[in-house]
Amino acid sequence: MELRQLRYFVTPVERLYFGRAAAREHIVQSALSQQLQRLERKLGILLLDRTTHHVQLNRAGSALLVEAWQIMEQVNWAVAATRRAGSSTPILRVGVVDPSYDSMPQILRQKQEQYPELEIHQVEAGAPEQFRQLAPSRRSCAGVAGAA
């Protein structure tokens, strides 16, 4: 399965029409339809119920859509991480349970003053969500810190 095919699958669903989806992807409508048919053949199942004027997800398409969005999000993360790694701006992500906690804003202000080039991202979430967002994984190789 190719990333392009997933994008061509997601776009008609978002636009609910092949013509608009093809225009968004800068391809002709027939090419978009062919790519979707190739994806369906590769998977061995229909993903969309189509008429000449309407596109609707079927059950299999709905299942793939959820996964396709996650894959596209991961690709966007990878692109952003690559660009960040190539830039000279260091990034610090800090997980906080309660952003109104007195010492955290002070600590972050001090660090920002000490390192003005540092880009600080504060992630407000509970511990399990912090771990998912901040864990050094394939999502980010940038410096990671957590405070719970």
N, CA and C atoms as an extended XYZ file, in Angstrom:
444
Properties=species:S:1:pos:R:3:atomname:S:1:resname:S:1:resid:I:1 pbc="F F F"
N         0.847       -1.172        0.000 N   MET     1
C         0.000        0.000        0.000 CA  MET     1
C         0.897        1.241        0.000 C   MET     1
N         0.574        2.194       -0.818 N   GLU     2
C         1.363        3.409       -0.921 CA  GLU     2
C         0.693        4.543       -0.158 C   GLU     2
N         1.516        5.424        0.377 N   LEU     3
C         1.004        6.590        1.101 CA  LEU     3
C         0.101        7.428        0.196 C   LEU     3
N         0.496        7.545       -1.055 N   ARG     4
C        -0.298        8.312       -2.024 CA  ARG     4
C        -1.700        7.720       -2.141 C   ARG     4
N        -1.800        6.389       -2.156 N   GLN     5
C        -3.106        5.747       -2.259 CA  GLN     5
C        -3.963        6.048       -1.035 C   GLN     5
N        -3.339        6.053        0.138 N   LEU     6
C        -4.098        6.403        1.345 CA  LEU     6
C        -4.606        7.839        1.264 C   LEU     6
N        -3.742        8.740        0.796 N   ARG     7
C        -4.154       10.139        0.658 CA  ARG     7
C        -5.302       10.246       -0.348 C   ARG     7
N        -5.216        9.499       -1.429 N   TYR     8
C        -6.279        9.515       -2.432 CA  TYR     8
C        -7.557        8.872       -1.904 C   TYR     8
N        -7.429        8.011       -0.911 N   PHE     9
C        -8.612        7.429       -0.276 CA  PHE     9
C        -9.256        8.438        0.680 C   PHE     9
N        -8.449        9.103        1.473 N   VAL    10
C        -8.964       10.033        2.484 CA  VAL    10
C        -9.607       11.254        1.832 C   VAL    10
N        -9.004       11.766        0.776 N   THR    11
C        -9.478       13.005        0.165 CA  THR    11
C       -10.923       12.944       -0.333 C   THR    11
N       -11.345       11.909       -1.073 N   PRO    12
C       -12.753       11.894       -1.496 CA  PRO    12
C       -13.715       11.786       -0.322 C   PRO    12
N       -13.291       11.104        0.717 N   VAL    13
C       -14.142       10.967        1.891 CA  VAL    13
C       -14.321       12.338        2.542 C   VAL    13
N       -13.240       13.111        2.627 N   GLU    14
C       -13.332       14.447        3.216 CA  GLU    14
C       -14.140       15.391        2.324 C   GLU    14
N       -13.987       15.254        1.023 N   ARG    15
C       -14.675       16.140        0.074 CA  ARG    15
C       -16.054       15.614       -0.329 C   ARG    15
N       -16.285       14.329       -0.110 N   LEU    16
C       -17.541       13.652       -0.455 CA  LEU    16
C       -17.881       13.729       -1.945 C   LEU    16
N       -16.859       13.903       -2.761 N   TYR    17
C       -17.085       13.975       -4.194 CA  TYR    17
C       -15.751       13.791       -4.895 C   TYR    17
N       -15.720       12.936       -5.907 N   PHE    18
C       -14.468       12.642       -6.599 CA  PHE    18
C       -13.899       13.851       -7.324 C   PHE    18
N       -14.750       14.656       -7.944 N   GLY    19
C       -14.268       15.816       -8.694 CA  GLY    19
C       -13.513       16.799       -7.812 C   GLY    19
N       -14.089       17.139       -6.660 N   ARG    20
C       -13.426       18.060       -5.729 CA  ARG    20
C       -12.170       17.432       -5.141 C   ARG    20
N       -12.232       16.141       -4.873 N   ALA    21
C       -11.063       15.451       -4.317 CA  ALA    21
C        -9.916       15.443       -5.319 C   ALA    21
N       -10.232       15.176       -6.568 N   ALA    22
C        -9.201       15.166       -7.607 CA  ALA    22
C        -8.577       16.554       -7.761 C   ALA    22
N        -9.404       17.580       -7.731 N   ALA    23
C        -8.883       18.951       -7.846 CA  ALA    23
C        -7.969       19.271       -6.671 C   ALA    23
N        -8.339       18.843       -5.490 N   ARG    24
C        -7.500       19.096       -4.306 CA  ARG    24
C        -6.150       18.403       -4.429 C   ARG    24
N        -6.138       17.220       -5.025 N   GLU    25
C        -4.901       16.455       -5.180 CA  GLU    25
C        -4.156       16.807       -6.468 C   GLU    25
N        -4.712       17.702       -7.253 N   HIS    26
C        -4.092       18.157       -8.505 CA  HIS    26
C        -3.910       17.016       -9.508 C   HIS    26
N        -4.923       16.151       -9.580 N   ILE    27
C        -4.937       15.079      -10.575 CA  ILE    27
C        -6.321       15.049      -11.207 C   ILE    27
N        -6.440       14.339      -12.302 N   VAL    28
C        -7.752       14.213      -12.937 CA  VAL    28
C        -8.577       13.177      -12.184 C   VAL    28
N        -9.887       13.323      -12.308 N   GLN    29
C       -10.808       12.461      -11.577 CA  GLN    29
C       -10.612       10.988      -11.905 C   GLN    29
N       -10.359       10.675      -13.162 N   SER    30
C       -10.193        9.267      -13.554 CA  SER    30
C        -8.960        8.653      -12.888 C   SER    30
N        -7.891        9.434      -12.747 N   ALA    31
C        -6.683        8.921      -12.088 CA  ALA    31
C        -6.952        8.644      -10.608 C   ALA    31
N        -7.720        9.510       -9.979 N   LEU    32
C        -8.082        9.298       -8.575 CA  LEU    32
C        -8.895        8.014       -8.435 C   LEU    32
N        -9.866        7.838       -9.292 N   SER    33
C       -10.690        6.621       -9.260 CA  SER    33
C        -9.841        5.373       -9.482 C   SER    33
N        -8.908        5.441      -10.411 N   GLN    34
C        -8.037        4.296      -10.689 CA  GLN    34
C        -7.172        3.959       -9.478 C   GLN    34
N        -6.629        4.964       -8.821 N   GLN    35
C        -5.802        4.714       -7.639 CA  GLN    35
C        -6.623        4.061       -6.528 C   GLN    35
N        -7.844        4.522       -6.349 N   LEU    36
C        -8.706        3.919       -5.321 CA  LEU    36
C        -9.054        2.480       -5.679 C   LEU    36
N        -9.304        2.229       -6.941 N   GLN    37
C        -9.603        0.858       -7.365 CA  GLN    37
C        -8.386       -0.046       -7.168 C   GLN    37
N        -7.195        0.465       -7.435 N   ARG    38
C        -5.978       -0.321       -7.191 CA  ARG    38
C        -5.835       -0.656       -5.706 C   ARG    38
N        -6.112        0.334       -4.868 N   LEU    39
C        -6.045        0.098       -3.419 CA  LEU    39
C        -7.058       -0.966       -3.008 C   LEU    39
N        -8.265       -0.872       -3.527 N   GLU    40
C        -9.287       -1.863       -3.203 CA  GLU    40
C        -8.876       -3.252       -3.691 C   GLU    40
N        -8.306       -3.332       -4.880 N   ARG    41
C        -7.838       -4.637       -5.388 CA  ARG    41
C        -6.728       -5.186       -4.503 C   ARG    41
N        -5.818       -4.309       -4.112 N   LYS    42
C        -4.699       -4.747       -3.271 CA  LYS    42
C        -5.210       -5.274       -1.926 C   LYS    42
N        -6.221       -4.613       -1.382 N   LEU    43
C        -6.793       -5.040       -0.103 CA  LEU    43
C        -7.802       -6.172       -0.259 C   LEU    43
N        -8.328       -6.328       -1.465 N   GLY    44
C        -9.308       -7.391       -1.709 CA  GLY    44
C       -10.683       -7.078       -1.169 C   GLY    44
N       -11.013       -5.789       -1.039 N   ILE    45
C       -12.319       -5.407       -0.499 CA  ILE    45
C       -12.683       -4.003       -0.969 C   ILE    45
N       -13.976       -3.764       -1.181 N   LEU    46
C       -14.445       -2.429       -1.547 CA  LEU    46
C       -14.436       -1.534       -0.307 C   LEU    46
N       -14.020       -0.308       -0.488 N   LEU    47
C       -13.933        0.650        0.614 CA  LEU    47
C       -15.007        1.725        0.541 C   LEU    47
N       -15.476        1.991       -0.670 N   LEU    48
C       -16.442        3.062       -0.900 CA  LEU    48
C       -17.614        2.549       -1.707 C   LEU    48
N       -18.782        3.029       -1.384 N   ASP    49
C       -19.950        2.821       -2.237 CA  ASP    49
C       -20.039        4.068       -3.101 C   ASP    49
N       -19.978        3.879       -4.426 N   ARG    50
C       -19.905        5.009       -5.349 CA  ARG    50
C       -21.107        5.021       -6.289 C   ARG    50
N       -21.516        6.232       -6.601 N   THR    51
C       -22.404        6.460       -7.730 CA  THR    51
C       -21.718        7.531       -8.565 C   THR    51
N       -22.311        7.914       -9.644 N   THR    52
C       -21.678        8.943      -10.483 CA  THR    52
C       -21.645       10.296       -9.778 C   THR    52
N       -22.487       10.483       -8.778 N   HIS    53
C       -22.546       11.787       -8.106 CA  HIS    53
C       -22.319       11.709       -6.603 C   HIS    53
N       -22.003       10.540       -6.084 N   HIS    54
C       -21.924       10.416       -4.629 CA  HIS    54
C       -20.893        9.362       -4.226 C   HIS    54
N       -20.204        9.631       -3.138 N   VAL    55
C       -19.246        8.693       -2.557 CA  VAL    55
C       -19.626        8.512       -1.099 C   VAL    55
N       -19.689        7.264       -0.658 N   GLN    56
C       -20.026        6.995        0.732 CA  GLN    56
C       -19.155        5.857        1.245 C   GLN    56
N       -18.653        6.021        2.440 N   LEU    57
C       -17.856        4.966        3.063 CA  LEU    57
C       -18.726        3.771        3.392 C   LEU    57
N       -18.194        2.589        3.171 N   ASN    58
C       -18.857        1.405        3.690 CA  ASN    58
C       -18.138        1.017        4.986 C   ASN    58
N       -18.483       -0.100        5.539 N   ARG    59
C       -17.912       -0.508        6.832 CA  ARG    59
C       -16.385       -0.679        6.766 C   ARG    59
N       -15.907       -1.331        5.732 N   ALA    60
C       -14.457       -1.526        5.578 CA  ALA    60
C       -13.761       -0.190        5.376 C   ALA    60
N       -14.365        0.698        4.598 N   GLY    61
C       -13.795        2.021        4.379 CA  GLY    61
C       -13.719        2.828        5.659 C   GLY    61
N       -14.728        2.723        6.487 N   SER    62
C       -14.725        3.426        7.778 CA  SER    62
C       -13.572        2.953        8.652 C   SER    62
N       -13.336        1.644        8.643 N   ALA    63
C       -12.229        1.096        9.436 CA  ALA    63
C       -10.887        1.598        8.909 C   ALA    63
N       -10.728        1.594        7.590 N   LEU    64
C        -9.472        2.070        7.017 CA  LEU    64
C        -9.289        3.563        7.241 C   LEU    64
N       -10.360        4.332        7.206 N   LEU    65
C       -10.260        5.782        7.369 CA  LEU    65
C        -9.627        6.149        8.707 C   LEU    65
N       -10.034        5.496        9.763 N   VAL    66
C        -9.465        5.769       11.084 CA  VAL    66
C        -7.959        5.517       11.066 C   VAL    66
N        -7.570        4.403       10.512 N   GLU    67
C        -6.147        4.062       10.437 CA  GLU    67
C        -5.397        5.004        9.495 C   GLU    67
N        -6.011        5.348        8.383 N   ALA    68
C        -5.366        6.228        7.400 CA  ALA    68
C        -5.098        7.598        8.002 C   ALA    68
N        -6.050        8.123        8.772 N   TRP    69
C        -5.829        9.421        9.429 CA  TRP    69
C        -4.649        9.351       10.390 C   TRP    69
N        -4.557        8.258       11.123 N   GLN    70
C        -3.433        8.101       12.055 CA  GLN    70
C        -2.108        8.013       11.305 C   GLN    70
N        -2.106        7.294       10.208 N   ILE    71
C        -0.889        7.179        9.400 CA  ILE    71
C        -0.494        8.542        8.849 C   ILE    71
N        -1.464        9.282        8.329 N   MET    72
C        -1.174       10.611        7.781 CA  MET    72
C        -0.657       11.538        8.883 C   MET    72
N        -1.206       11.419       10.073 N   GLU    73
C        -0.730       12.224       11.205 CA  GLU    73
C         0.714       11.855       11.539 C   GLU    73
N         1.015       10.556       11.540 N   GLN    74
C         2.389       10.113       11.806 CA  GLN    74
C         3.356       10.659       10.761 C   GLN    74
N         2.931       10.650        9.510 N   VAL    75
C         3.781       11.184        8.443 CA  VAL    75
C         4.025       12.674        8.682 C   VAL    75
N         2.978       13.406        9.052 N   ASN    76
C         3.138       14.833        9.343 CA  ASN    76
C         4.093       15.048       10.521 C   ASN    76
N         3.992       14.202       11.548 N   TRP    77
C         4.920       14.281       12.689 CA  TRP    77
C         6.353       14.041       12.216 C   TRP    77
N         6.532       13.045       11.364 N   ALA    78
C         7.877       12.716       10.877 CA  ALA    78
C         8.465       13.877       10.090 C   ALA    78
N         7.650       14.498        9.260 N   VAL    79
C         8.117       15.649        8.490 CA  VAL    79
C         8.496       16.779        9.434 C   VAL    79
N         7.639       17.071       10.405 N   ALA    80
C         7.920       18.148       11.360 CA  ALA    80
C         9.172       17.846       12.182 C   ALA    80
N         9.317       16.601       12.630 N   ALA    81
C        10.502       16.228       13.416 CA  ALA    81
C        11.768       16.374       12.588 C   ALA    81
N        11.685       16.002       11.323 N   THR    82
C        12.834       16.125       10.434 CA  THR    82
C        13.208       17.586       10.243 C   THR    82
N        12.220       18.415       10.036 N   ARG    83
C        12.483       19.851        9.866 CA  ARG    83
C        13.050       20.465       11.141 C   ARG    83
N        12.485       20.052       12.289 N   ARG    84
C        13.012       20.569       13.567 CA  ARG    84
C        14.459       20.142       13.756 C   ARG    84
N        14.751       18.890       13.428 N   ALA    85
C        16.113       18.385       13.591 CA  ALA    85
C        17.082       19.130       12.684 C   ALA    85
N        16.597       19.563       11.538 N   GLY    86
C        17.439       20.296       10.608 CA  GLY    86
C        17.564       21.771       10.933 C   GLY    86
N        16.714       22.255       11.827 N   SER    87
C        16.785       23.667       12.186 CA  SER    87
C        17.722       23.839       13.373 C   SER    87
N        18.082       25.053       13.628 N   SER    88
C        18.988       25.326       14.739 CA  SER    88
C        18.229       25.662       16.019 C   SER    88
N        16.906       25.628       15.975 N   THR    89
C        16.102       25.967       17.142 CA  THR    89
C        15.893       24.735       18.014 C   THR    89
N        16.445       24.732       19.232 N   PRO    90
C        16.198       23.599       20.128 CA  PRO    90
C        14.773       23.665       20.685 C   PRO    90
N        14.189       22.495       20.897 N   ILE    91
C        12.809       22.405       21.379 CA  ILE    91
C        12.781       21.596       22.668 C   ILE    91
N        12.017       22.094       23.633 N   LEU    92
C        11.815       21.391       24.892 CA  LEU    92
C        10.321       21.195       25.074 C   LEU    92
N         9.907       19.948       25.260 N   ARG    93
C         8.504       19.643       25.543 CA  ARG    93
C         8.401       19.265       27.003 C   ARG    93
N         7.475       19.906       27.679 N   VAL    94
C         7.303       19.684       29.107 CA  VAL    94
C         5.865       19.264       29.353 C   VAL    94
N         5.695       18.112       29.978 N   GLY    95
C         4.363       17.638       30.313 CA  GLY    95
C         3.962       18.148       31.684 C   GLY    95
N         2.758       18.716       31.759 N   VAL    96
C         2.241       19.216       33.035 CA  VAL    96
C         0.840       18.669       33.239 C   VAL    96
N         0.557       18.333       34.496 N   VAL    97
C        -0.777       17.850       34.828 CA  VAL    97
C        -1.699       19.037       35.048 C   VAL    97
N        -1.177       20.059       35.725 N   ASP    98
C        -1.958       21.259       36.028 CA  ASP    98
C        -1.112       22.478       35.689 C   ASP    98
N        -1.450       23.195       34.602 N   PRO    99
C        -0.619       24.326       34.186 CA  PRO    99
C        -0.628       25.478       35.176 C   PRO    99
N        -1.570       25.468       36.107 N   SER   100
C        -1.601       26.549       37.091 CA  SER   100
C        -0.699       26.249       38.293 C   SER   100
N        -0.070       25.070       38.281 N   TYR   101
C         0.869       24.720       39.343 CA  TYR   101
C         1.922       25.815       39.425 C   TYR   101
N         2.100       26.393       40.622 N   ASP   102
C         2.885       27.611       40.811 CA  ASP   102
C         4.298       27.577       40.265 C   ASP   102
N         5.046       26.540       40.514 N   SER   103
C         6.460       26.581       40.163 CA  SER   103
C         6.738       26.334       38.674 C   SER   103
N         5.867       25.609       37.971 N   MET   104
C         6.160       25.276       36.583 CA  MET   104
C         6.252       26.515       35.690 C   MET   104
N         5.295       27.442       35.724 N   PRO   105
C         5.441       28.634       34.877 CA  PRO   105
C         6.712       29.430       35.200 C   PRO   105
N         7.070       29.495       36.456 N   GLN   106
C         8.292       30.208       36.848 CA  GLN   106
C         9.533       29.513       36.279 C   GLN   106
N         9.568       28.205       36.391 N   ILE   107
C        10.709       27.442       35.885 CA  ILE   107
C        10.839       27.635       34.378 C   ILE   107
N         9.726       27.556       33.677 N   LEU   108
C         9.759       27.698       32.229 CA  LEU   108
C        10.157       29.113       31.812 C   LEU   108
N         9.686       30.127       32.535 N   ARG   109
C        10.099       31.507       32.240 CA  ARG   109
C        11.597       31.680       32.441 C   ARG   109
N        12.116       31.106       33.528 N   GLN   110
C        13.552       31.196       33.796 CA  GLN   110
C        14.359       30.527       32.684 C   GLN   110
N        13.919       29.366       32.269 N   LYS   111
C        14.629       28.658       31.199 CA  LYS   111
C        14.549       29.436       29.885 C   LYS   111
N        13.396       30.052       29.629 N   GLN   112
C        13.254       30.835       28.413 CA  GLN   112
C        14.182       32.047       28.439 C   GLN   112
N        14.314       32.677       29.610 N   GLU   113
C        15.228       33.815       29.749 CA  GLU   113
C        16.678       33.360       29.620 C   GLU   113
N        16.990       32.219       30.210 N   GLN   114
C        18.347       31.685       30.174 CA  GLN   114
C        18.731       31.236       28.764 C   GLN   114
N        17.764       30.660       28.035 N   TYR   115
C        17.998       30.156       26.681 CA  TYR   115
C        16.951       30.750       25.734 C   TYR   115
N        17.128       31.985       25.296 N   PRO   116
C        16.104       32.641       24.478 CA  PRO   116
C        15.822       31.929       23.148 C   PRO   116
N        16.780       31.165       22.639 N   GLU   117
C        16.561       30.454       21.378 CA  GLU   117
C        15.736       29.181       21.569 C   GLU   117
N        15.522       28.781       22.818 N   LEU   118
C        14.791       27.556       23.129 CA  LEU   118
C        13.299       27.736       22.872 C   LEU   118
N        12.717       26.794       22.155 N   GLU   119
C        11.277       26.785       21.906 CA  GLU   119
C        10.663       25.804       22.899 C   GLU   119
N         9.775       26.293       23.751 N   ILE   120
C         9.187       25.461       24.803 CA  ILE   120
C         7.731       25.155       24.458 C   ILE   120
N         7.407       23.861       24.512 N   HIS   121
C         6.036       23.405       24.285 CA  HIS   121
C         5.551       22.772       25.581 C   HIS   121
N         4.487       23.323       26.133 N   GLN   122
C         3.907       22.786       27.350 CA  GLN   122
C         2.726       21.905       26.955 C   GLN   122
N         2.758       20.652       27.368 N   VAL   123
C         1.710       19.697       27.042 CA  VAL   123
C         0.923       19.421       28.307 C   VAL   123
N        -0.352       19.843       28.292 N   GLU   124
C        -1.207       19.621       29.451 CA  GLU   124
C        -1.976       18.321       29.257 C   GLU   124
N        -1.740       17.365       30.148 N   ALA   125
C        -2.407       16.071       30.041 CA  ALA   125
C        -2.113       15.257       31.291 C   ALA   125
N        -2.913       14.224       31.507 N   GLY   126
C        -2.647       13.295       32.591 CA  GLY   126
C        -1.422       12.447       32.265 C   GLY   126
N        -0.946       11.724       33.243 N   ALA   127
C         0.295       10.958       33.074 CA  ALA   127
C         0.267        9.982       31.893 C   ALA   127
N        -0.780        9.182       31.682 N   PRO   128
C        -0.752        8.261       30.536 CA  PRO   128
C        -0.672        9.004       29.196 C   PRO   128
N        -1.423       10.096       29.084 N   GLU   129
C        -1.405       10.864       27.836 CA  GLU   129
C        -0.060       11.571       27.667 C   GLU   129
N         0.527       12.064       28.758 N   GLN   130
C         1.855       12.673       28.679 CA  GLN   130
C         2.862       11.669       28.140 C   GLN   130
N         2.798       10.468       28.666 N   PHE   131
C         3.740        9.444       28.219 CA  PHE   131
C         3.595        9.208       26.725 C   PHE   131
N         2.345        9.093       26.263 N   ARG   132
C         2.104        8.858       24.842 CA  ARG   132
C         2.644       10.012       24.002 C   ARG   132
N         2.444       11.247       24.448 N   GLN   133
C         2.854       12.407       23.660 CA  GLN   133
C         4.339       12.726       23.797 C   GLN   133
N         4.918       12.432       24.944 N   LEU   134
C         6.278       12.874       25.211 CA  LEU   134
C         7.331       11.783       25.128 C   LEU   134
N         6.927       10.528       25.150 N   ALA   135
C         7.890        9.430       25.147 CA  ALA   135
C         8.813        9.527       23.939 C   ALA   135
N        10.112        9.347       24.166 N   PRO   136
C        11.026        9.367       23.017 CA  PRO   136
C        10.767        8.134       22.165 C   PRO   136
N        10.075        8.348       21.104 N   SER   137
C         9.731        7.249       20.205 CA  SER   137
C        10.030        7.695       18.797 C   SER   137
N         9.452        7.018       17.859 N   ARG   138
C         9.670        7.397       16.476 CA  ARG   138
C         9.054        8.755       16.171 C   ARG   138
N         8.193        9.272       17.067 N   ARG   139
C         7.573       10.566       16.826 CA  ARG   139
C         8.566       11.707       16.919 C   ARG   139
N         9.439       11.662       17.906 N   SER   140
C        10.320       12.812       18.088 CA  SER   140
C        11.640       12.363       18.668 C   SER   140
N        12.690       12.904       18.142 N   CYS   141
C        14.020       12.641       18.665 CA  CYS   141
C        14.529       13.873       19.380 C   CYS   141
N        13.706       14.893       19.484 N   ALA   142
C        14.095       16.133       20.145 CA  ALA   142
C        14.134       15.896       21.649 C   ALA   142
N        14.737       16.806       22.375 N   GLY   143
C        14.813       16.696       23.824 CA  GLY   143
C        13.431       16.607       24.432 C   GLY   143
N        13.266       15.740       25.392 N   VAL   144
C        11.979       15.506       26.011 CA  VAL   144
C        12.142       15.569       27.510 C   VAL   144
N        11.235       16.260       28.166 N   ALA   145
C        11.230       16.304       29.624 CA  ALA   145
C         9.805       16.187       30.104 C   ALA   145
N         9.593       15.603       31.226 N   GLY   146
C         8.229       15.477       31.763 CA  GLY   146
C         8.214       15.846       33.226 C   GLY   146
N         7.147       16.501       33.641 N   ALA   147
C         6.951       16.841       35.039 CA  ALA   147
C         5.541       16.468       35.389 C   ALA   147
N         5.387       15.638       36.375 N   ALA   148
C         4.045       15.218       36.760 CA  ALA   148
C         3.724       15.724       38.141 C   ALA   148
